[in-house]
Structure formats: structure tokens, C-alpha cells
């Protein structure tokens, strides 16, 4: 998820550099960052079940963001 957000930010910055309208993309990034603050890594090992749940949650977030991006392209 972090890599996807970095790629989206990079695309937004490239759009700004060539003076393309990028406000909608900036709004999506800002809204996501407000709704989903960065996860702080903990030093404790919470085990494979928690890791599986985290991965499933991130997969759902990626699918949701991908869907939003596709809607913006339409």
C-alpha cells in the first residue's frame, strides 16, 4: 500500500511539473492520508494470524484505491 501511495504521489508531482491539472489526484491522496494515518511499526511479534489479517486488510485497501483510480480515468 505504501508503494502504491508513493507511486501516486510521484505521478502527481510529474503532472504538476508539466502543468497538467492534478488537483483531483492531490485530493484523493490527501483524503486517503487523513482517513488512514501511517501505521507505526511495533517491536513486538504479534504472530502469523495478525500478519494474515493485516495483509487481507491491505489487499482490500489496494482494491478499493484501484477502483477509485479507475473511476477517475473514466
N, C-alpha and C positions, 0 to 999 in steps of 0.2 A: 504494500500500500504506500509506503514511504517513497519507494522508487517511482510509482505512478504519479504521485503528487509532485515529486521533483521534475519529472518529465513534463507535466502540465505547466509548471511554473517556468521551465525553460522555454517551452513553446510560447507562452505568454510574453516572456521577455524578448524573444525573437520577433514576435508580432509588433511589439512596441518599437523595437529598433527600426523596423521598416515602415512604421507609421500605419499599421493595419489597426482597425478597431479591435480592441481587446478587452473592453470593459466587462462584457458578459463573462469572459473567461476569468477575469480577476474577481468578479462577484462570486462565481462558483467556488473558486479557491478560498476566498475569504469566508464564505458561508460554511464550507467544509471544516476549515480550521477552527471556527467558532464552535461548531457543533461537536467536533471531535478533537479535543486537545491532545497533544502528543502524549504517548504512553511512556511513563517513566519506568525504566528497567529496574527491577529489584534484584538484590543479590541472592535471594532465597530461591531454591529449586522447588517449583510447585508441581512438578511431575508431568508425565505424559498426557494425562487426561486434560489438565488445564491447557497444555500446549495445543492439543487437538481442538478444544473449544475455541481458543484464540485464533487458530488457523481457519476454522469454519467461519468465525465472525468476520475475519478479514476477507475471506473469499466472498462473503455476502456483500461487504462494503465495495469490493472491487467490481462486482457485478452491477451494483446499484450505480456507481460512478460511471461505469462504462455505458450503461443505459442512458444516463443523463448526458454524457458526451455525444452519444449517437443522436439524441433528441436535438442537441444544439446544431448538429451538422445538417439536420433536415431543413 
